[in-house]
Amino acid sequence: MSTAASGLAELHQIHIQLKQVQDKLAAGPKRMAAHRQLVEKRAAEADQFRGRLTELRMAADAKSLQLKSNEKQIDDLKAKLNAAASNREFDIIKSQIDADTMANSVLEDEILEILEQADAVRAKIAEVETQQTAATAELERVAAEVTAAEAGLREEAAVFEESLGVAERSLPGEVAVVYRRLVNAHGAGALAAVENKACTGCFALLAPNESVALNVGKYLFCRSCGRLLYRAETE
C-alpha cells in the first residue's frame, strides 16, 4: 500500500471512530427525550382521567341534588295527599307521587352507575400514576447514565478531532479543498476504500487507468459518487 493510500485509510478510520463517538453523544439526549416524552404522556393521561373523575363527581352531585329535591317534593305531595278534598285530587297527587318515586329510582340507579364509573377511573388514575412514577425513575436513571458517560465521550471525541486535524494536514491543497467539501456534506462518508477494483461507497468499478493511478499513490476521487478513494488493506 502506498504512503498516500495508507494515510487516507488512517484518515477514514479516524473519521469513522469520531462519528461513532459523536453518535453516542447524540444518542444520550435522544434517549432522555424519549423517556421524558413517556413521563409527559403518563402525566397527560393521569390529568385526563382526573378531569373525567371531576366530571363524574359533578354529575353525581347534580343527580344527588335532584334526588333530594324530588324527595322533598314527594314529602310535600304526601302532606297534600292527606289533605286532599276529593278523590280526583287524591288520584292526581298520588299519580305525581308515583311518578316522582319512579324518577327517583332511575336517579338512584344513575348515581350508582356514575359512582361505579368513578371507582373505575380512580383505579386507572392509580395505575397511570404508578406508571408515571416508574417512567420518572427510569428517566432519572438514564439521565444519570448519560451524564456520567458524556464527559468521557467528549474527551474521546476531542482526541479523535485532534488526530483528524493532524492527518488532514498531509493532504495536498487542491485535494484538501475537495475533501473538505465532501466532509462537510457527508462526514465519514467522504472517503471510501477500493476492494475488487470497485468503490465500496457506490460499488462503481474503477477504469484501468484509475486503478493504475491509485496503485502509484495518486489521489483519486470516485467518478460516480465523488468519494476520495484509497486501496483497502486486502488489495
PyMOL commands that set and color helices and strands:
alter all, ss='L'
color gray80, all
select helices_A, chain A and resi 3-82+87-168+173-190+208-215
alter helices_A, ss='H'
color red, helices_A
select strands_A, chain A and resi 191-195+198-199+220-221+228-231
alter strands_A, ss='S'
color yellow, strands_A
deselect
rebuild
show_as cartoon
